[in-house]
Amino acid sequence: GCGWGASLYCWWAAKGGPGSCPAPCECSEAARTVKCVNRNLTAVPPDLPPYARLLFLTGNRLSSLPPCAFLSLAQLQSLDLSHNSLKCLKNATITQLRSRPALRRINIQSQLQTSYVFLGIVLALIGAIFLLVLYLNRKGIKKWMYNIRDACRDHMEGYHYRYEVNADPRLTNLSSSSDV
């Protein structure tokens, strides 16, 4: 979550200082890259090397980011947090990321897009079932439509009859002469 664990993390990161490559990650000082990809991480490693310009934390189980998660990475230019289950991102974390002049690219593409694909498939399946029900019940629907048409026709014939009676000049003269 985004509670007291974040402050404990910040204390640990500050205490650890500049670190070498964390155990679950692959680091290249020459390429200034740190890759912690698909390592089942639940938190950002606190001892990331300060030379990192490119940081890949894709495919983990990160659910939140403490505000000081990237404090030691002054040269960070690109941060990839895609395919994590980020549930909360504090304003302080966003402010800290925005304050980095070198940081040009942040990718926070989550598993939410996968759920939209799944939702689309489910809606398409429901639509196909609906069309199948309509097709299988076409005779009943056709009968229902004919019944509605006949009811409307009967109703409109009543209006038509009343209109003819009211529009007949012979009947109009009778009604006006009967008033006299």
PyMOL commands that set and color helices and strands:
alter all, ss='L'
color gray80, all
select helices_A, chain A and resi 4-16+91-98+112-136+138-167+169-179
alter helices_A, ss='H'
color red, helices_A
select strands_A, chain A and resi 26-28+33-35+54-56+64-65+78-80+88-89+105-107
alter strands_A, ss='S'
color yellow, strands_A
deselect
rebuild
show_as cartoon
